[in-house]
Amino acid sequence: SAIPILMELRFSVGINVYFMPYLLPPWAPPTAPSFKKECGLNMMGVLVNQFVSAQAPGKESRLGPLVCRESFTGMVIPPVGESPPDG
């Protein structure tokens, strides 16, 4: 059976614009844009004691689709092998 893996992705994006690199310091916006998403996926075969390559003939991926939303509330994580929902 699959195990749900939940994670929070957070990072800030830095932007510097150089108008005249030798005369003026770089311009940066007052606040850096930030990215925050709650994501999840299902993973199969975590508790097995042998490695099977995903490239082996007849072997499917052990990872389900990655789904990201604004929060974990109401998030539906599709099973391994299914397509992710739109949105």
Disulfide bonds with the S-S distance in Angstrom:
Cys39-Cys68 2.01
